């Protein structure tokens, strides 16, 4: 698997995982879990963008 595809896939995974953590944190009123989810979601978005940039540079 190309690095760009791997980064995009992992980015989507981390973004979804972060969103779930953030939502669960809100539901159970756990600010720590909520902020951890937010950080992971943002990191996933960044990783996804890195994958897109790598893909453009490969072409």
C-alpha positions in Angstrom: 0.0 0.0 0.0 1.3 3.4 -0.9 2.2 5.8 1.9 -0.4 8.3 0.7 -3.2 5.7 0.8 -2.1 4.4 4.2 -2.1 7.9 5.6 -5.5 8.7 4.3 -6.9 5.4 5.6 -5.4 5.8 9.0 -6.5 9.4 9.1 -10.1 8.4 8.5 -9.8 5.7 11.2 -8.4 8.1 13.8 -10.9 10.8 12.9 -13.8 8.3 13.4 -12.3 6.9 16.6 -11.8 10.5 18.0 -15.4 11.4 17.2 -16.7 8.4 19.1 -14.5 9.2 22.1 -15.6 12.8 22.0 -19.3 11.8 21.9 -18.9 9.3 24.7 -17.1 11.9 26.8 -20.0 14.3 26.3 -22.6 11.6 27.2 -20.9 10.4 30.3 -19.7 13.9 31.3 -16.0 13.1 31.1 -14.2 16.2 29.9 -10.9 14.3 29.8 -12.3 11.6 27.4 -14.0 14.4 25.4 -10.8 16.4 24.9 -8.8 13.2 24.1 -11.4 12.4 21.4 -11.2 16.0 20.0 -7.4 15.8 19.8 -7.5 12.4 18.1 -10.2 13.6 15.6 -8.1 16.6 14.7 -4.9 14.5 14.3 -6.9 12.2 12.0 -7.9 15.1 9.8 -4.3 16.3 9.6 -3.1 12.8 8.7 -5.8 12.5 6.1 -4.6 15.8 4.5 -1.0 14.6 4.6 -2.1 11.6 2.6 -3.8 13.8 0.1 -0.7 16.0 -0.3 1.5 12.9 -0.7 -0.8 11.6 -3.4 -0.6 14.8 -5.4 3.2 14.8 -5.1 3.4 11.2 -6.3 1.7 12.1 -9.6 
